[in-house]
Amino acid sequence: MLSGPQNSSLDAQVGENLRRLRLRIASAAALAGRDAASITVLAVSKGHGAETLRAALAAGLTAFGENYVDEALPKIQALREARPVWHFIGRPQANKTRTLAEQFDWVHGVDRPRIAERLSAQRPFHAPPLNLCVQVNVAGEATKGGVTPEQAPELLDAIAALPRLKLRGLMCMLPFDLSEPEQRAGFARLRALLEAAQARGHALDTLSMGMSDDFEAAIREGATLLRIGSALFGARG
Ligand SMILES: *Cc1c(COP(=O)(O)O)cnc(C)c1O
């Protein structure tokens, strides 16, 4: 690995951002009466190159989230030796499912049975089952992906029957302009859906919710996986 002045300042900056983020996570967890160790930070690395991801690894982060398959592949290749956990958090397209099934450890944002069927059929046999989260459009936004809350149980049942997938939980993204009480209400809705699915017998352990601008509300409502980009790496260009 290169280590010039530039890389060490990048390391220092990402390290400092992560330190501040962990303090905010710890306070929100304390307010919620939760153990901060039950909350994982997924570093959302879209728009950033391999050197920034190396700084994140040096700071102790071990999981990355990418939105675009073609952008992610060179980074997956560049960081192969470090073996981070790769999450696909974009909208999965049917013509990219083979690459997703071969290269990623998790796929969030699944909202159609056809995508899940393809991922299961295309997951290589030497690999463990692909971890999956179903995206729910809790705010009912027309422009966002995700099933409606009413459609979620049927999709969860269909995915649970697929052999090469491991259904882990639910994912959501809220609109950017909500007040804190509105954020909490949206996240609470996702948690209620998770609890209902658990009560119907699904062994789910993941609530993928909360981004740089709303993760504190997400923690209050039970988030286990925060998807954090700009708070770690600065604003995207
Ligand atoms: C970009 C993105 C994030 C991270 O957003 P920040 O506001 O930069 O933390 C999280 N989740 C998804 C699905 C994203 O596309």
The ligand as an ORCA input file, in Angstrom:
! r2SCAN-3c Opt
* xyz 0 1
  C     -25.910      7.023     -0.772
  C     -26.709      6.118      0.080
  C     -26.507      6.068      1.473
  C     -25.555      6.983      2.226
  O     -25.993      8.308      2.221
  P     -25.287      9.443      3.106
  O     -26.341     10.466      3.256
  O     -24.114      9.911      2.326
  O     -24.886      8.826      4.392
  C     -27.239      5.138      2.193
  N     -28.115      4.311      1.605
  C     -28.338      4.336      0.280
  C     -29.321      3.387     -0.308
  C     -27.655      5.240     -0.516
  O     -27.906      5.265     -1.828
*
